[in-house]
Amino acid sequence: METVTNIFRVKFSVGDLVHHKLFDYRGVIVDVDKDFQGTEQWYETVAKSRPPKDKPWYHVLVDQSSHSTYVAQQNLELDDSTAPIKHPMLELFFGKFEHGKYVRNDPMN
């Protein structure tokens, strides 16, 4: 019997700066889901462009804001700017900003 491995291809990783193609905002990725992990009600209400649920989705801290978003991979691209973002929760996730990318905090012992 053959085993099929569910391999997903993510374009972005935690710490990457991204740009939302539809809503024109910058942000930083703080988590990645291999597929949609929200509720059906949220998807029907918020995901108006009906992006695929079986592709990666990302948790993003939005620049110049205090909120985060949940975004389908198809709606993101790498941000051209290497400038840091401003968000009140940055320090909860990242310890430093190097070469246009955020670096995770050191794990606590």
Backbone torsions as a table, in degrees:
resi	resn	phi	psi	omega
1	MET	NA	132.6	-176.3
2	GLU	-89.6	136.6	178.1
3	THR	-99.5	130.6	178.2
4	VAL	-102.4	126.0	178.9
5	THR	-93.9	130.7	177.8
6	ASN	-81.0	95.1	-179.8
7	ILE	-99.1	130.5	177.8
8	PHE	-119.1	146.4	-179.2
9	ARG	-106.8	115.0	176.6
10	VAL	-100.2	138.7	178.7
11	LYS	-88.5	-24.1	-173.6
12	PHE	-127.6	158.8	178.7
13	SER	-130.7	167.8	179.9
14	VAL	-56.4	130.8	-179.0
15	GLY	99.8	-14.8	179.4
16	ASP	-71.1	141.4	172.1
17	LEU	-86.0	131.5	-177.4
18	VAL	-129.7	163.2	176.9
19	HIS	-125.8	131.9	177.1
20	HIS	-82.3	120.7	-174.6
21	LYS	-68.6	-31.8	-177.7
22	LEU	-88.4	-39.0	-173.3
23	PHE	-107.4	3.9	170.7
24	ASP	52.7	52.3	171.9
25	TYR	-128.4	157.6	176.9
26	ARG	-99.1	159.0	175.6
27	GLY	-169.1	-178.7	177.0
28	VAL	-127.3	138.6	-179.5
29	ILE	-78.5	130.0	178.8
30	VAL	-113.6	-14.5	177.7
31	ASP	-162.4	156.5	-178.1
32	VAL	-131.1	134.2	172.6
33	ASP	-112.3	137.5	-178.1
34	LYS	-67.3	-21.5	174.5
35	ASP	-155.2	175.8	-176.4
36	PHE	-60.2	129.1	-178.7
37	GLN	-119.3	10.2	179.2
38	GLY	-86.0	-175.2	178.8
39	THR	-87.2	159.5	176.7
40	GLU	-63.1	-37.4	179.2
41	GLN	-63.0	-44.3	178.4
42	TRP	-61.1	-46.1	-178.6
43	TYR	-58.8	-47.2	-178.2
44	GLU	-65.7	-34.6	-176.7
45	THR	-83.3	-41.2	-170.1
46	VAL	-102.7	-40.5	-173.4
47	ALA	-83.5	69.2	-173.6
48	LYS	-61.8	-30.0	-179.2
49	SER	-82.6	-1.4	178.7
50	ARG	51.7	55.4	177.6
51	PRO	-66.1	157.0	-177.7
52	PRO	-63.3	138.7	179.0
53	LYS	-83.1	-18.6	-175.3
54	ASP	-93.5	11.9	175.9
55	LYS	-113.6	167.9	-178.8
56	PRO	-61.3	146.6	174.0
57	TRP	-126.5	151.5	-172.7
58	TYR	-128.7	143.0	172.1
59	HIS	-93.7	123.5	-171.8
60	VAL	-127.5	130.5	169.7
61	LEU	-84.4	127.3	-174.6
62	VAL	-87.5	130.4	179.0
63	ASP	-62.1	142.9	177.4
64	GLN	61.1	30.4	-177.2
65	SER	-146.7	173.2	175.1
66	SER	-114.7	10.2	-180.0
67	HIS	-114.0	168.8	176.4
68	SER	-120.8	164.5	179.5
69	THR	-131.4	166.0	176.1
70	TYR	-121.2	115.5	-167.2
71	VAL	-129.1	137.2	175.2
72	ALA	-71.5	146.1	-179.0
73	GLN	-54.3	-39.4	-176.0
74	GLN	-62.6	-18.3	-178.3
75	ASN	-96.5	3.5	-178.4
76	LEU	-116.6	153.6	170.9
77	GLU	-143.6	158.5	176.4
78	LEU	-62.0	142.0	-180.0
79	ASP	-78.3	134.1	179.9
80	ASP	-68.4	-28.9	-177.9
81	SER	-80.1	146.1	174.8
82	THR	-108.2	14.4	178.5
83	ALA	-76.3	142.5	179.0
84	PRO	-64.8	158.9	176.3
85	ILE	-97.8	166.7	177.3
86	LYS	-117.1	118.8	178.9
87	HIS	-156.2	136.1	-175.9
88	PRO	-65.5	-17.4	-178.3
89	MET	-99.0	3.3	-177.6
90	LEU	-52.2	-45.4	-175.0
91	GLU	-67.4	-18.3	175.9
92	LEU	-70.2	-26.9	-175.3
93	PHE	-107.9	-34.5	-169.8
94	PHE	-127.0	144.4	179.8
95	GLY	-98.2	-26.3	-179.3
96	LYS	-157.7	168.1	179.9
97	PHE	-124.4	115.7	-177.5
98	GLU	-133.4	132.1	173.5
99	HIS	53.2	40.9	176.8
100	GLY	76.8	16.8	-179.5
101	LYS	-142.2	144.4	176.2
102	TYR	-84.8	144.2	-179.4
103	VAL	-112.1	130.5	-178.9
104	ARG	-55.7	152.1	172.8
105	ASN	-62.8	153.9	173.6
106	ASP	-66.5	138.0	178.9
107	PRO	-64.7	144.8	177.6
108	MET	-80.1	145.4	178.2
109	ASN	-90.2	NA	NA
